[in-house]
Amino acid sequence: MNYYSRPKFVGVSLIIGLSLLGFFIFKGLKTFSDKDRVVKVKGLAEMNITAESAQINLSFSFSGDYLQKIIRDTENKKTRIINYLKAKGFEEANISIGNAELSDKEKYYEEQWKNGKTVSVKINRYTNALSLTIQSDDVKTVENKANQLRNDLIKEGLTCRIYTDYVFPELNSVKPKLIAESTKNARIAGEQFANDSQATLGKIKTASQGQISIAGRYDSPAPYIQKARVVSTIVFFLN
């Protein structure tokens, strides 16, 4: 290389090097800036879940100081209730009987605070409790049947505590659909924000799916329907 052309070559190389350096610095700064251009949005999804089956629960108890008597009373009432249910068209195969729960206080008196002093009060030593369950697949009519049954048993002198329970599908069976819907709604919210900011919505940076929550039965249009809800939190890049 000519001695006089070396400074020219070095100058050109220096210019090219500085240009490349500036380009990569610019790209780096732009990438760093783009990482800060994000939007965090939430997507809500809700779904009604219908019960698969239901049951009517009946329970009653007898108390007293004579064990054999309250056992006889319990068995007698159980038999009368079962006969009444069968007479009303309930299938015997759908009626299950729980185990009797006998409690023994082993004493006849207990100390209670009354009128500013402690007094001994007579109590029943034994309590025998029993429950029956009626299974049903007709979830829409169970509530009405339970109310009617409550009134009828009172008239028959067979008063019971009566309430209904419902069996719902496993949440895992609806989780994928709920999450997909919540993600879709989050993207819609993100796109709206991007449009308002004169930008376009990019890829997902981070995503967090919340736990599925169940609304109480009294928040639903019917007791055999529950509402499953999930909220997803998603961070999108903005371009």
Backbone torsions as a table, in degrees:
resi	resn	phi	psi	omega
1	MET	NA	138.1	178.9
2	ASN	-63.6	136.8	-177.0
3	TYR	-59.5	-36.7	-176.8
4	TYR	-77.5	-19.5	-180.0
5	SER	-87.8	-12.1	-178.0
6	ARG	-60.9	-47.3	179.0
7	PRO	-58.4	-36.7	179.7
8	LYS	-65.3	-41.8	-179.6
9	PHE	-65.3	-43.0	179.7
10	VAL	-63.4	-40.0	-179.8
11	GLY	-63.9	-42.3	178.9
12	VAL	-64.1	-43.5	179.9
13	SER	-61.7	-40.2	-179.7
14	LEU	-65.0	-41.3	179.5
15	ILE	-63.3	-44.5	-180.0
16	ILE	-63.4	-42.2	179.7
17	GLY	-62.7	-44.3	179.0
18	LEU	-65.8	-35.9	178.6
19	SER	-64.1	-45.9	178.7
20	LEU	-63.2	-41.1	178.7
21	LEU	-60.7	-44.3	179.2
22	GLY	-64.1	-37.5	179.4
23	PHE	-63.0	-47.4	-178.7
24	PHE	-68.8	-34.1	175.3
25	ILE	-64.3	-41.9	178.9
26	PHE	-62.7	-44.2	179.0
27	LYS	-62.7	-40.8	-179.7
28	GLY	-64.9	-44.2	179.1
29	LEU	-65.3	-37.5	-179.9
30	LYS	-66.9	-42.4	178.3
31	THR	-62.8	-43.2	179.1
32	PHE	-61.8	-39.5	179.8
33	SER	-68.9	-40.0	-179.2
34	ASP	-63.9	-31.2	179.7
35	LYS	-64.8	-25.5	180.0
36	ASP	-86.5	-9.6	-178.1
37	ARG	-92.1	86.5	-178.0
38	VAL	-134.7	164.2	174.9
39	VAL	-134.7	134.6	-180.0
40	LYS	-107.8	120.8	-176.5
41	VAL	-131.7	161.7	177.2
42	LYS	-118.7	142.5	177.8
43	GLY	-122.0	126.1	-179.0
44	LEU	-102.9	137.9	174.2
45	ALA	-135.9	136.3	179.2
46	GLU	-131.1	150.4	-178.7
47	MET	-151.7	134.6	174.7
48	ASN	-81.2	135.3	179.0
49	ILE	-118.4	124.7	-179.3
50	THR	-94.7	137.7	-179.2
51	ALA	-62.6	147.1	178.3
52	GLU	-87.1	-31.6	179.3
53	SER	-156.0	172.3	-178.7
54	ALA	-146.6	168.0	175.7
55	GLN	-148.2	147.7	174.7
56	ILE	-103.3	124.8	-178.4
57	ASN	-105.5	129.5	176.7
58	LEU	-120.3	135.8	177.9
59	SER	-144.2	148.8	178.0
60	PHE	-155.3	169.2	-179.7
61	SER	-153.5	159.1	174.0
62	PHE	-127.3	143.8	178.3
63	SER	-127.6	150.7	177.5
64	GLY	174.3	-176.6	-179.6
65	ASP	-101.2	-8.5	-177.8
66	TYR	-111.9	108.9	-171.2
67	LEU	-61.0	-48.5	-175.6
68	GLN	-62.7	-35.1	-179.6
69	LYS	-66.3	-45.4	-178.0
70	ILE	-70.7	-27.0	175.1
71	ILE	-68.3	-43.2	177.7
72	ARG	-63.3	-42.9	179.5
73	ASP	-61.5	-40.6	179.8
74	THR	-64.3	-46.1	-179.5
75	GLU	-65.0	-39.1	179.8
76	ASN	-64.0	-44.5	-179.4
77	LYS	-68.1	-39.1	177.7
78	LYS	-59.0	-46.9	-178.7
79	THR	-62.6	-42.6	-179.8
80	ARG	-64.8	-39.7	179.4
81	ILE	-65.7	-45.1	-179.3
82	ILE	-63.1	-44.3	178.1
83	ASN	-60.9	-39.5	179.5
84	TYR	-66.5	-42.1	180.0
85	LEU	-62.8	-43.0	179.0
86	LYS	-65.3	-36.6	178.3
87	ALA	-66.4	-27.0	179.5
88	LYS	-88.7	4.3	174.6
89	GLY	98.4	3.6	176.5
90	PHE	-76.4	131.5	-179.9
91	GLU	-70.4	133.7	-179.2
92	GLU	-61.8	-31.0	-180.0
93	ALA	-65.7	-22.3	-179.2
94	ASN	-93.2	-0.4	-179.7
95	ILE	-103.9	121.9	177.3
96	SER	-119.4	147.5	-176.5
97	ILE	-113.4	128.4	178.5
98	GLY	-80.1	172.1	177.5
99	ASN	-76.8	140.9	176.4
100	ALA	-66.9	139.4	178.7
101	GLU	-113.5	105.9	-177.2
102	LEU	-101.1	127.9	176.8
103	SER	-116.7	142.2	-177.9
104	ASP	-129.0	113.3	-179.0
105	LYS	-80.1	-12.5	176.5
106	GLU	60.1	21.0	176.8
107	LYS	-159.2	165.8	-176.5
108	TYR	-112.3	-11.2	-178.2
109	TYR	-133.4	150.7	172.7
110	GLU	-139.8	153.2	-177.9
111	GLU	-83.0	128.3	177.5
112	GLN	-132.2	153.1	-178.9
113	TRP	-94.9	115.4	-179.9
114	LYS	-138.5	134.6	176.4
115	ASN	52.4	39.5	174.7
116	GLY	79.3	14.1	178.2
117	LYS	-151.1	163.0	179.4
118	THR	-89.1	128.1	179.9
119	VAL	-129.9	155.8	176.1
120	SER	-90.1	126.7	-177.2
121	VAL	-117.5	133.8	178.8
122	LYS	-69.6	134.0	178.1
123	ILE	-130.8	160.1	174.4
124	ASN	-78.9	133.9	-176.0
125	ARG	-74.0	-42.7	-173.8
126	TYR	-109.5	145.8	170.9
127	THR	-137.0	127.8	179.9
128	ASN	-119.5	118.2	-176.9
129	ALA	-114.7	143.9	-179.3
130	LEU	-140.9	147.1	179.0
131	SER	-131.8	149.3	175.3
132	LEU	-128.0	150.0	-178.6
133	THR	-130.5	134.1	176.4
134	ILE	-113.0	117.5	179.6
135	GLN	-85.4	145.3	179.4
136	SER	-152.1	141.4	174.5
137	ASP	-96.5	-9.4	179.9
138	ASP	-89.6	80.5	-171.5
139	VAL	-68.1	-22.5	-176.0
140	LYS	-76.3	-20.7	-176.0
141	THR	-109.4	-4.9	-174.6
142	VAL	-60.3	-42.1	-177.3
143	GLU	-62.2	-43.4	178.8
144	ASN	-66.6	-39.5	178.5
145	LYS	-64.3	-38.7	179.7
146	ALA	-65.4	-42.3	178.7
147	ASN	-64.4	-42.5	179.0
148	GLN	-66.0	-40.8	-179.9
149	LEU	-64.0	-39.0	178.7
150	ARG	-60.1	-45.6	-179.6
151	ASN	-67.5	-41.3	-178.1
152	ASP	-66.1	-41.0	-178.7
153	LEU	-68.3	-33.6	175.7
154	ILE	-61.3	-43.3	179.7
155	LYS	-64.5	-30.0	-179.6
156	GLU	-86.5	1.5	-177.8
157	GLY	73.3	25.6	-177.8
158	LEU	-120.3	51.4	-176.6
159	THR	-57.9	133.3	178.6
160	CYS	-137.9	159.5	167.7
161	ARG	-86.1	122.7	-174.5
162	ILE	-125.6	131.5	174.9
163	TYR	-150.4	163.5	-176.6
164	THR	-112.9	150.6	173.9
165	ASP	-130.7	151.6	179.6
166	TYR	-126.7	144.3	178.2
167	VAL	-107.1	119.0	-176.8
168	PHE	-105.5	157.5	177.8
169	PRO	-60.8	157.2	176.4
170	GLU	-62.6	140.4	-178.6
171	LEU	-63.9	-28.2	-179.6
172	ASN	-62.0	-22.7	-179.0
173	SER	-73.9	-22.0	-179.4
174	VAL	-112.6	-6.5	-176.0
175	LYS	-59.7	-47.9	-179.3
176	PRO	-57.2	-42.9	-178.7
177	LYS	-67.0	-39.5	179.5
178	LEU	-64.2	-44.4	-178.5
179	ILE	-65.8	-41.7	178.4
180	ALA	-61.2	-40.9	-179.7
181	GLU	-68.3	-41.1	-179.8
182	SER	-67.4	-36.5	177.0
183	THR	-65.6	-41.2	177.8
184	LYS	-61.0	-44.6	-179.2
185	ASN	-67.9	-33.7	176.3
186	ALA	-65.3	-40.3	178.8
187	ARG	-64.9	-39.0	177.8
188	ILE	-60.6	-43.1	178.8
189	ALA	-66.0	-39.0	178.9
190	GLY	-65.6	-40.2	179.3
191	GLU	-65.8	-36.5	177.5
192	GLN	-64.1	-42.6	178.4
193	PHE	-64.9	-41.7	-179.7
194	ALA	-63.0	-42.7	178.6
195	ASN	-61.5	-42.1	179.2
196	ASP	-65.8	-26.0	-179.0
197	SER	-96.2	7.6	-178.2
198	GLN	55.3	47.2	177.7
199	ALA	-136.1	176.8	175.2
200	THR	-119.1	149.1	-177.6
201	LEU	-79.6	131.5	-179.2
202	GLY	-99.2	-153.8	-178.2
203	LYS	-76.3	167.5	177.1
204	ILE	-76.2	129.6	175.6
205	LYS	-87.6	-53.3	176.1
206	THR	-142.4	154.6	178.8
207	ALA	-143.6	141.8	179.4
208	SER	-138.1	116.4	178.2
209	GLN	-93.0	122.5	178.6
210	GLY	-72.2	167.5	177.9
211	GLN	-72.5	148.6	177.9
212	ILE	-74.2	128.7	177.7
213	SER	-111.5	152.1	-178.9
214	ILE	-116.0	126.5	176.3
215	ALA	-72.8	145.8	179.5
216	GLY	-60.3	155.0	-176.5
217	ARG	-60.7	-27.9	-177.9
218	TYR	-81.4	-7.0	174.4
219	ASP	-90.5	-2.6	-176.3
220	SER	-100.5	159.9	-179.7
221	PRO	-65.0	-21.5	178.4
222	ALA	-148.7	150.8	-177.2
223	PRO	-65.0	-21.2	179.5
224	TYR	-88.8	8.4	177.1
225	ILE	-123.1	129.7	172.8
226	GLN	-118.2	156.5	-178.7
227	LYS	-110.7	117.8	175.6
228	ALA	-90.2	139.4	-175.3
229	ARG	-139.0	139.3	175.0
230	VAL	-141.3	143.8	177.6
231	VAL	-121.7	122.3	177.4
232	SER	-101.5	137.9	176.2
233	THR	-111.3	119.4	-174.3
234	ILE	-129.6	136.2	176.5
235	VAL	-107.4	120.3	179.0
236	PHE	-106.0	148.5	168.4
237	PHE	-75.9	145.9	173.9
238	LEU	-109.8	131.2	177.9
239	ASN	-103.0	NA	NA
